[in-house]
Amino acid sequence: MKNLKAMIYIHLQKNLDQKIQTARSAMQSAEESKNNETKSSAGDKYETGRAMMQMEQDKNEAQLMKLVTLKRELAQINLQKEYDKVELGSLVMTNQGNYYIAIGIGKIVVDQETCYAISLASPIGRLLHGKRQGDSVKFQDKVFEIEKIV
């Protein structure tokens, strides 16, 4: 199970790295488009185009900042730590599925195992936080029994 946790962690790192690269490329592309926009005789059309490109660039920059923050949060996890309760970095095996408490990415499949990467701030993350093996929580009319914490 420790190996699965490490594989999930690496998967999340690669996923974030790809998204960061995509956001940086989109920002660069938007900047180039804005700089290459030639001023037409219709000044308002030029200004509107530049404003729209700036909005797109701002959106990409906000997305990049969010991804960098998620990467920092992920980097705080100690893969060597043993967990006896649900907290940041724990892999929680329940009768309703496996949950990696890290960053909110959602459903992932690693080594043919389905897992949900969730944050402690998510609704299910808040319910599971601090619970131990054998505890259970109720979420959306389902009972989640904690079978194992890695």
C-alpha positions as CSV (number, residue, x, y, z in Angstrom):
1,M,0.0,0.0,0.0
2,K,2.9,2.4,0.7
3,N,4.0,1.8,-2.9
4,L,0.5,2.7,-4.1
5,K,0.6,5.9,-2.1
6,A,4.0,6.9,-3.6
7,M,2.7,6.1,-7.1
8,I,-0.4,8.3,-6.5
9,Y,1.9,11.1,-5.2
10,I,4.1,10.9,-8.3
11,H,1.0,10.8,-10.5
12,L,-0.3,14.0,-8.9
13,Q,3.1,15.7,-9.3
14,K,3.3,14.9,-13.0
15,N,-0.4,16.0,-13.5
16,L,0.4,19.4,-11.9
17,D,3.6,19.8,-13.8
18,Q,1.7,19.2,-17.1
19,K,-1.0,21.7,-16.1
20,I,1.6,24.3,-15.1
21,Q,3.4,23.9,-18.4
22,T,0.1,24.2,-20.3
23,A,-0.8,27.4,-18.4
24,R,2.6,28.9,-19.0
25,S,2.3,28.1,-22.7
26,A,-1.2,29.7,-22.8
27,M,0.2,32.8,-21.1
28,Q,3.1,33.1,-23.5
29,S,0.7,32.6,-26.5
30,A,-1.7,35.2,-25.2
31,E,1.2,37.6,-24.7
32,E,2.5,37.0,-28.2
33,S,-0.9,37.5,-29.7
34,K,-1.4,40.8,-27.8
35,N,2.0,42.0,-28.9
36,N,1.4,41.0,-32.5
37,E,-2.0,42.7,-32.7
38,T,-1.6,45.4,-35.3
39,K,-3.4,48.7,-34.7
40,S,-6.2,48.9,-37.3
41,S,-7.8,52.1,-38.5
42,A,-10.7,51.2,-36.3
43,G,-9.1,52.1,-32.9
44,D,-12.0,50.7,-30.8
45,K,-11.7,47.3,-32.4
46,Y,-8.0,47.2,-31.7
47,E,-8.5,48.3,-28.0
48,T,-11.3,45.7,-27.6
49,G,-9.1,43.0,-29.0
50,R,-6.3,43.9,-26.7
51,A,-8.6,44.1,-23.7
52,M,-10.0,40.6,-24.4
53,M,-6.4,39.2,-24.8
54,Q,-5.5,40.8,-21.5
55,M,-8.5,39.2,-19.8
56,E,-7.4,35.8,-21.2
57,Q,-3.9,36.4,-20.0
58,D,-5.1,37.4,-16.5
59,K,-7.2,34.2,-16.4
60,N,-4.2,32.0,-17.4
61,E,-2.1,33.8,-14.8
62,A,-4.7,33.1,-12.1
63,Q,-4.8,29.5,-13.1
64,L,-1.0,29.2,-13.0
65,M,-0.9,30.7,-9.5
66,K,-3.5,28.2,-8.3
67,L,-1.5,25.3,-9.8
68,V,1.7,26.5,-8.2
69,T,-0.1,26.8,-4.8
70,L,-1.4,23.2,-5.2
71,K,2.2,22.0,-6.0
72,R,3.5,23.7,-2.9
73,E,0.7,22.0,-0.8
74,L,1.6,18.6,-2.3
75,A,5.3,19.2,-1.6
76,Q,4.4,19.4,2.2
77,I,3.5,15.7,2.3
78,N,6.0,13.4,3.9
79,L,5.8,10.0,2.1
80,Q,7.8,8.3,4.9
81,K,5.3,9.2,7.6
82,E,3.2,6.5,9.1
83,Y,-0.4,7.5,9.7
84,D,-2.8,6.3,12.4
85,K,-5.4,8.9,11.7
86,V,-6.7,10.8,8.7
87,E,-4.6,13.9,7.9
88,L,-2.7,15.5,5.1
89,G,-0.8,12.8,3.2
90,S,-2.7,9.8,4.4
91,L,-4.2,7.2,2.0
92,V,-7.6,6.2,3.4
93,M,-9.1,2.9,2.3
94,T,-12.9,2.8,2.9
95,N,-15.7,0.5,1.9
96,Q,-16.8,3.3,-0.5
97,G,-13.4,3.8,-2.2
98,N,-9.9,5.0,-1.6
99,Y,-9.1,8.6,-0.7
100,Y,-5.7,10.2,-0.9
101,I,-5.7,13.3,1.4
102,A,-3.6,15.8,-0.5
103,I,-5.0,18.2,-3.1
104,G,-8.4,18.3,-4.7
105,I,-7.8,16.7,-8.2
106,G,-10.6,14.2,-8.1
107,K,-10.7,10.7,-9.5
108,I,-7.5,9.2,-10.7
109,V,-6.4,5.6,-11.7
110,V,-2.9,4.5,-10.7
111,D,-1.7,0.9,-11.3
112,Q,-5.3,-0.1,-12.0
113,E,-6.5,1.2,-8.6
114,T,-9.1,3.9,-8.5
115,C,-8.5,6.6,-6.0
116,Y,-9.9,10.1,-5.2
117,A,-7.3,12.8,-4.5
118,I,-9.1,15.2,-2.2
119,S,-8.2,18.0,0.1
120,L,-9.0,18.3,3.8
121,A,-11.2,21.3,2.9
122,S,-13.5,19.1,0.7
123,P,-16.8,18.0,2.3
124,I,-15.6,14.3,2.6
125,G,-12.1,15.4,3.6
126,R,-13.6,17.5,6.5
127,L,-15.6,14.5,7.7
128,L,-12.7,12.0,7.5
129,H,-10.1,14.4,9.1
130,G,-8.9,13.0,12.4
131,K,-10.7,9.7,12.1
132,R,-9.0,6.4,12.7
133,Q,-9.2,2.9,11.3
134,G,-12.5,1.3,12.2
135,D,-14.3,4.7,12.4
136,S,-17.1,5.6,10.0
137,V,-18.7,8.7,8.7
138,K,-21.9,9.4,6.8
139,F,-21.8,11.4,3.6
140,Q,-24.6,11.7,1.0
141,D,-26.6,9.0,2.6
142,K,-23.7,6.5,2.5
143,V,-21.7,5.2,5.4
144,F,-17.9,5.3,4.8
145,E,-16.1,2.7,7.0
146,I,-12.4,3.3,7.3
147,E,-10.8,0.0,6.7
148,K,-7.1,1.1,6.6
149,I,-5.0,4.3,6.8
150,V,-1.6,4.3,5.1
